[in-house]
Amino acid sequence: MHAHAFEALTAADAIAARTVRCTSCNAPIFFARTPGNRTIPMDIAPQPQGRYYIAYWTRSHIGLGNIATDQATVDADEPRFDTHFVSCPHASTHRRRDK
């Protein structure tokens, strides 16, 4: 794939290209980087009350923006996403806490 061709894809295409399955509940998810540069699992279905939006995507990763901190610059109709930790029934087995 040509380097510029990937950048022309939509956010939905970027998500579809990175969709995997949760190893616990088998739900479709994608991994993305938070504004703090942490990689987290995200549900692929947009959620009206989601805390994140797709800020950018590259060949190597999807970058998230935080709705709360970027509210003034985010379009009202921008799809919002939640971390898979919100919906996974086995989230506690995967969550890592910094010490």
C-alpha positions in Angstrom: 0.0 0.0 0.0 1.3 3.4 -0.9 2.0 5.6 2.2 -0.3 8.4 1.2 -3.2 6.0 0.3 -3.6 5.0 3.9 -3.7 8.6 5.2 -6.6 9.2 2.8 -8.8 6.6 4.5 -11.6 7.6 6.8 -11.5 7.0 10.6 -14.0 4.1 10.1 -11.6 2.5 7.6 -8.7 2.9 10.0 -10.8 1.2 12.8 -11.9 -1.6 10.4 -8.2 -2.2 9.4 -7.3 -2.6 13.1 -10.2 -4.5 14.4 -9.3 -7.5 16.6 -11.3 -9.6 19.1 -11.1 -9.2 22.9 -9.4 -12.3 24.3 -11.9 -12.6 27.1 -15.3 -11.8 25.7 -14.6 -12.1 21.9 -16.1 -8.6 21.2 -14.7 -6.7 18.3 -12.3 -4.0 19.5 -9.5 -1.8 18.3 -6.4 -0.4 20.1 -5.7 3.3 20.1 -3.4 5.8 21.8 -4.8 8.2 24.4 -3.6 11.8 24.5 -1.3 10.6 27.3 0.2 8.1 24.8 -1.1 5.0 26.5 -2.5 2.2 24.3 -6.0 1.1 25.3 -8.7 -1.2 23.9 -11.7 0.6 22.4 -15.2 -0.7 21.5 -15.7 -0.3 17.8 -19.3 0.9 18.0 -19.6 4.6 18.7 -21.4 5.6 21.9 -23.4 8.8 22.4 -21.8 9.4 25.8 -18.3 8.1 24.8 -15.3 9.9 26.3 -13.0 9.8 23.3 -13.0 10.7 19.6 -10.7 9.7 16.8 -8.3 12.6 16.6 -6.0 11.2 13.9 -4.8 7.9 12.4 -1.6 6.9 10.7 -0.2 3.7 9.2 0.9 2.5 12.6 -1.8 3.6 15.0 -5.1 5.5 15.8 -4.8 8.5 18.1 -7.6 9.5 20.4 -8.8 12.9 21.6 -10.6 13.4 24.9 -14.1 14.9 24.6 -13.8 16.6 28.0 -10.6 18.5 27.3 -11.3 19.2 23.6 -15.0 19.9 23.8 -14.7 23.4 22.3 -13.1 22.1 19.2 -14.9 18.8 18.6 -18.0 18.8 16.3 -21.2 17.8 18.0 -21.7 15.0 15.4 -18.2 13.6 15.8 -18.5 9.8 16.7 -17.6 9.2 20.3 -16.0 6.0 21.6 -15.6 4.3 25.0 -12.8 2.1 26.2 -13.6 -1.6 26.1 -13.0 -1.6 29.9 -16.5 -0.1 30.2 -18.3 -2.9 28.4 -16.1 -6.0 28.9 -17.5 -8.4 31.6 -13.9 -9.5 32.2 -12.2 -6.1 32.2 -10.6 -6.4 35.6 -8.5 -9.3 34.4 -6.9 -7.1 31.8 -6.6 -3.7 33.4 -3.1 -2.8 34.6 -2.6 -0.2 37.2 0.6 1.9 37.4 2.3 1.6 40.8 
